Amino acid sequence: MPAPLIAGNWKMNGLAADLGEARALAAALAETPAGTRVALCPPATLLARMADALAESAVLVGGQDCHSEHAGAFTGDVSAEMLADAGARLVIVGHSERRAAYGEDDAQVAAKALAALRAGLEPIICVGETLAQREAGAALEVVARQVRGSVPAGLGETAFAVAYEPVWAIGTGLTPTIEAIEAVHAAIRRTLVEALGAAGARAPILYGGSVKPANAAEILGAAEVGGALVGGASLKAADFLAIIRAA
Ligand code: PGA
């Protein structure tokens, strides 16, 4: 089993002054190394500066999204190659906020994951059901369908992760029960193995949605939880560190 991956998603938060949080995190991990892989995904404007600030540390830097093309007339977009050039090692694709606000579908997410591979980045492919889908008893089916559509076949030989992020748990303080998390992670694992064989058995499946210091140990201890994707609690080094130490 690979070391757990604890990735922080800063979303549209962070100015130059906030790089101090990344430096504080790196300093703490240099003093007492973690048994996990750790990544921070800042907004694109901070990525190169954060990568420079963390160059000597074990903390990886990632993007929050990428375009599927390597370059071209796509005003406002950033390609996977650009992220890699700026110092990124990973990229989040298919976050529910992008699926909801920009209408990204599974095929687009799969194309972005392939673009990440092309650029040598490790994609973190996000899936997760809405509250209405959960209440209708469709969570496992929805998530399995998203995995089938969003994880491209070509991922087999390279590092990637899937993040299960129930939409209703993101930024709300709500989390599923441990049993519910384990049921979805087991369904994701089955779907990955069906699609990719041995490579599907290896990829870490992260949980995301209101992970905080108080619930991290229990969530990270659940079956098939191979790490966490952390939003709000990754903005402050002390909180994020407490989550990392809980793994
Ligand atoms: P949250 O966000 O930890 O603030 O709930 C998680 C995410 O959206 O990745």
Boltz pocket constraint, residues with backbone or C-beta under 6 A from the ligand:
constraints:
  - pocket:
      binder: B
      contacts: [[A, 9], [A, 165], [A, 169], [A, 170], [A, 171], [A, 172], [A, 173], [A, 208], [A, 209], [A, 210], [A, 211], [A, 229], [A, 230], [A, 231], [A, 232], [A, 233]]
      max_distance: 6.0
